[in-house]
Amino acid sequence: MMEHEYQPVSFKDVLIEMKDVSELMVDLSYSAILFDGKEIALEVTNLEERMNRLVYQARIQSVLAARRIEEAEAMSGMLQVAEAAERIANSASDMAKLILKDIRFPAKLKRVFPEAEEIVTRIIVDQGGEVAGRTLGDLKVQSTTGMQVIAIRRGKGWIYDPDRATCVRSGDILIARGPEAGADILSRMAGMTERPAGEPLHAGEVDDLDRAVQLIIEMKNISELSVGLAYTSLLFNNKEVANEVVDLDRTLDDMRYDLDLWILEAARKIEDVRYLRGLLYLSSFTQAISDSAHAIVDVLLRDIEIPPVFKKIVRESDEIITRIPVADRSPLVGRTLKEMSLATVTGMIVLAVKHGDRWVYRPGKDVRLESGDIIIAKGRRDGECRLYELAGYTTEMPEE
């Protein structure tokens, strides 16, 4: 049994790190599957150990902080959020372990992964590329391209979760996540004229898997949206958004039933059914992430007090969530998300748009923005500043 040494630290700082680590683990686990990266998968398991220490700290801090029943109730809500972050991390770790156990996936899955709402790409930095010799902060990679660099391979070593001060060198291999259009821009910045296509994989291919693979991608998109909306609902105390998370969780349940049936049908026509096992595992872990999002909003739906510190937890994490009204003078007015390329220009992923009294979740590229619309988006802080400018504000709006 692992022994943990208690170190005095604020509950807020523990929860911030738990949120950051769990989200990084999910990104890296999908990267490990896409690139057959055992080294990346090993790093995910290392991060799991870090998460275990954070969970221990969170439990100790919650006990020490509660002196009265009111404080205990508020702390119970934060502890439930912490436990949900732990379950997200555990699901990501389980996904990474599939690679370490040589679990196979259909070739179609890796070719369809780029059709996810946020893709993961692998980019080699050329000596003549403009990114070589400069820091990620100087380059403003996320607000310029919409891509977030989640890992860098340098020689035989890895740099995970690089920050603004991380310098990119010639020959580095960047693992980045974001919109597909942004991946093309980042490739050009790195000196690559074209992103290399993955090697064709013939083993395990079967046409009947098309529906199952597409469904896995949809489940991945929904589970990630659920987590973003769950934090959004608590941040803005919005039960309408919380109920959307509950509905998405039910949708994922139904999708798993369909997926299991399609995989069983495909098993009759494929020689090596081992290529199907990975899909079953992946759908299970995706569902677990959605269940964790449901656990987060359960705090709000059961009217458990959400302490003011929660806003700081979300706003001070690596990936923040913001709520921005569209001003009359904004260049966004009358334009679609596709026309403005918001994800690429700002690096912010739009989770929802509110038109009057109606919410549009996972807005498509053809959604047209109007004055007074409210945008809920997640991303890095420099991307938020750019989104404020596009929404028609010269300075950052005050917190509500």
FILUM-959959 format. One record per residue (C-alpha): x, y, z. Coordinates in steps of 0.1 Angstrom, whole numbers. Last residue first. Layout:
BEGIN
PT     xx     yy     zz
PT      X      Y      Z
...
! end
This chain:
BEGIN
PT     xx     yy     zz
PT   -201    384   -127
PT   -164    388   -134
PT   -154    421   -149
PT   -151    424   -187
PT   -117    423   -202
PT   -108    455   -221
PT   -116    467   -256
PT   -148    448   -258
PT   -167    439   -290
PT   -170    401   -289
PT   -139    399   -311
PT   -119    417   -284
PT   -133    395   -257
PT   -124    364   -278
PT    -88    376   -281
PT    -86    380   -243
PT   -100    345   -239
PT    -74    331   -262
PT    -47    346   -240
PT    -63    328   -210
PT    -63    294   -226
PT    -94    275   -236
PT   -131    271   -229
PT   -162    288   -243
PT   -197    299   -233
PT   -209    325   -257
PT   -239    347   -249
PT   -259    363   -277
PT   -268    400   -272
PT   -260    410   -307
PT   -263    380   -331
PT   -241    350   -339
PT   -249    327   -368
PT   -246    289   -362
PT   -233    274   -394
PT   -202    259   -378
PT   -223    238   -355
PT   -231    248   -319
PT   -222    220   -294
PT   -251    232   -272
PT   -275    258   -285
PT   -294    275   -256
PT   -327    293   -260
PT   -339    323   -239
PT   -324    349   -262
PT   -299    330   -283
PT   -275    313   -259
PT   -244    298   -274
PT   -227    267   -261
PT   -193    249   -258
PT   -173    271   -281
PT   -137    259   -281
PT   -113    288   -275
PT    -80    288   -295
PT    -87    324   -305
PT    -83    325   -343
PT    -86    287   -349
PT   -116    281   -326
PT   -133    313   -337
PT   -130    306   -374
PT   -151    338   -380
PT   -169    325   -412
PT   -173    290   -396
PT   -188    304   -364
PT   -213    323   -385
PT   -214    361   -389
PT   -243    385   -383
PT   -226    400   -353
PT   -191    386   -348
PT   -175    420   -357
PT   -188    432   -324
PT   -203    467   -322
PT   -236    455   -307
PT   -218    434   -281
PT   -217    396   -279
PT   -220    385   -243
PT   -190    365   -230
PT   -190    336   -205
PT   -156    320   -199
PT   -141    286   -190
PT   -104    283   -182
PT    -79    256   -193
PT    -47    258   -171
PT    -67    263   -140
PT    -71    298   -123
PT   -106    305   -136
PT   -120    271   -127
PT   -107    270    -91
PT   -113    307    -86
PT   -150    302    -94
PT   -151    273    -70
PT   -138    296    -42
PT   -172    312    -40
PT   -185    281    -22
PT   -211    259    -40
PT   -239    251    -15
PT   -256    218    -23
PT   -288    224    -41
PT   -292    188    -52
PT   -290    199    -89
PT   -259    219    -82
PT   -239    190    -66
PT   -253    166    -91
PT   -236    187   -118
PT   -202    172   -109
PT   -216    136   -106
PT   -230    139   -142
PT   -196    150   -154
PT   -182    118   -138
PT   -208     97   -156
PT   -197    113   -189
PT   -161    102   -181
PT   -173     67   -173
PT   -192     65   -206
PT   -160     73   -224
PT   -142     46   -204
PT   -168     20   -214
PT   -168     30   -251
PT   -130     26   -252
PT   -132     -9   -237
PT   -157    -20   -262
PT   -137     -4   -291
PT   -105    -21   -279
PT   -121    -55   -280
PT   -130    -51   -317
PT    -95    -56   -331
PT    -92    -88   -310
PT   -120   -102   -332
PT    -95   -114   -358
PT   -113   -129   -388
PT   -140   -103   -391
PT   -175   -109   -404
PT   -194   -124   -374
PT   -177    -99   -351
PT   -192    -70   -371
PT   -227    -79   -357
PT   -214    -80   -322
PT   -197    -46   -327
PT   -230    -31   -341
PT   -249    -44   -311
PT   -224    -31   -285
PT   -224      3   -303
PT   -262      6   -303
PT   -264     -1   -265
PT   -235     23   -259
PT   -253     51   -278
PT   -283     47   -255
PT   -261     53   -224
PT   -244     82   -242
PT   -278     99   -247
PT   -286     95   -210
PT   -253    112   -201
PT   -261    140   -226
PT   -294    145   -209
PT   -278    148   -175
PT   -253    173   -189
PT   -281    193   -204
PT   -297    194   -169
PT   -266    211   -156
PT   -268    237   -184
PT   -303    246   -173
PT   -293    244   -136
PT   -269    274   -141
PT   -248    284   -110
PT   -223    302   -133
PT   -192    282   -123
PT   -212    252   -113
PT   -230    249   -147
PT   -198    257   -166
PT   -178    229   -148
PT   -205    204   -160
PT   -206    220   -194
PT   -169    213   -200
PT   -172    178   -186
PT   -202    170   -208
PT   -185    184   -239
PT   -157    159   -234
PT   -181    130   -231
PT   -201    142   -261
PT   -171    144   -284
PT   -158    110   -273
PT   -192     95   -278
PT   -194    110   -313
PT   -160     95   -321
PT   -171     61   -308
PT   -203     63   -329
PT   -182     69   -361
PT   -162     38   -353
PT   -193     17   -347
PT   -210     29   -378
PT   -180     22   -400
PT   -173    -12   -385
PT   -194    -30   -411
PT   -167    -21   -437
PT   -141    -44   -421
PT   -105    -36   -414
PT    -87    -56   -387
PT    -53    -57   -404
PT    -50    -32   -433
PT    -34     -3   -416
PT    -25     26   -439
PT      3     47   -425
PT     -9     79   -411
PT     -9    109   -433
PT     20    134   -429
PT     10    170   -424
PT     20    190   -454
PT     45    218   -461
PT     61    213   -427
PT     81    243   -415
PT     68    244   -379
PT     46    274   -387
PT     32    255   -417
PT     23    226   -394
PT      7    250   -369
PT    -15    264   -396
PT    -26    230   -408
PT    -33    219   -372
PT    -54    251   -367
PT    -77    240   -395
PT    -82    207   -378
PT    -94    223   -345
PT    -74    216   -313
PT    -48    193   -298
PT    -10    192   -302
PT     17    166   -299
PT     49    184   -311
PT     80    165   -323
PT    111    185   -317
PT    137    184   -346
PT    144    222   -344
PT    137    234   -309
PT    107    248   -291
PT    113    268   -259
PT     90    262   -230
PT     83    295   -212
PT     46    296   -221
PT     40    261   -205
PT     47    225   -217
PT     21    199   -204
PT     45    170   -209
PT     81    173   -221
PT     94    140   -234
PT    128    124   -238
PT    144    103   -265
PT    153    132   -287
PT    129    160   -278
PT     92    149   -278
PT     69    177   -269
PT     35    173   -252
PT      2    191   -248
PT      7    218   -274
PT    -27    236   -276
PT    -39    244   -311
PT    -62    273   -319
PT    -37    286   -344
PT    -28    321   -332
PT    -45    321   -298
PT    -31    286   -291
PT      4    292   -304
PT     11    326   -289
PT     46    323   -305
PT     63    343   -278
PT     45    322   -251
PT     53    289   -269
PT     90    299   -267
PT    111    304   -298
PT    141    286   -312
PT    122    268   -339
PT     86    281   -343
PT     93    300   -376
PT    103    267   -393
PT    136    265   -411
PT    150    238   -388
PT    118    218   -392
PT     96    211   -362
PT     78    177   -366
PT     40    178   -360
PT     18    151   -345
PT    -19    158   -343
PT    -48    154   -319
PT    -82    165   -332
PT   -109    185   -314
PT   -144    181   -328
PT   -135    145   -338
PT   -130    138   -375
PT    -92    135   -370
PT   -100    102   -351
PT   -115     87   -382
PT    -82     73   -396
PT    -72     59   -362
PT   -106     43   -358
PT   -106     28   -393
PT    -75      7   -386
PT    -95    -12   -360
PT    -79    -11   -325
PT    -56    -36   -308
PT    -49    -41   -271
PT    -12    -42   -267
PT    -14    -42   -229
PT      5     -9   -227
PT    -18      5   -253
PT    -49     -5   -233
PT    -32      9   -202
PT    -37     44   -217
PT    -75     40   -217
PT    -74     28   -181
PT    -54     59   -171
PT    -79     81   -188
PT   -108     64   -169
PT    -89     69   -136
PT    -83    105   -144
PT   -120    111   -150
PT   -128     92   -118
PT   -104    115    -99
PT   -120    146   -113
PT   -153    132   -101
PT   -138    127    -67
PT   -127    163    -66
PT   -162    175    -76
PT   -177    154    -48
PT   -152    169    -24
PT   -162    204    -34
PT   -199    195    -27
PT   -190    179      6
PT   -170    211     16
PT   -202    232     13
PT   -221    208     35
PT   -193    205     60
PT   -190    243     62
PT   -227    246     70
PT   -225    218     96
PT   -197    235    114
PT   -159    230    117
PT   -152    218     82
PT   -117    228     69
PT    -97    200     84
PT   -118    172     70
PT   -119    187     35
PT    -81    193     36
PT    -74    157     44
PT    -97    144     16
PT    -82    168     -9
PT    -46    159      1
PT    -53    122     -4
PT    -69    130    -38
PT    -39    150    -48
PT    -15    121    -40
PT    -37     97    -61
PT    -36    123    -89
PT      2    123    -89
PT      2     85    -91
PT    -23     87   -121
PT      2    112   -137
PT     27     83   -138
PT      1     61   -155
PT     -5     89   -181
PT     33     91   -186
PT     34     54   -194
PT      8     59   -221
PT     28     86   -237
PT     58     63   -237
PT     36     35   -252
PT     26     57   -280
PT      4     38   -305
PT     -1     72   -322
PT    -39     75   -319
PT    -42     54   -288
PT    -14     73   -270
PT    -29    106   -281
PT    -63     96   -267
PT    -45     89   -234
PT    -26    122   -235
PT    -56    144   -238
PT    -75    125   -211
PT    -45    127   -188
PT    -41    164   -194
PT    -78    170   -184
PT    -73    150   -151
PT    -41    168   -143
PT    -56    203   -148
PT    -87    196   -127
PT    -67    179   -100
PT    -42    208   -100
PT    -70    234    -95
PT    -86    212    -68
PT    -54    210    -48
PT    -48    248    -51
PT    -83    255    -38
PT    -80    230     -9
PT    -50    251      2
PT    -17    232     10
PT     -1    218     41
PT     17    186     31
PT      5    152     42
PT     28    123     34
PT     13     95     13
PT     20     58     19
PT     14     34    -10
PT      0      0      0
! end
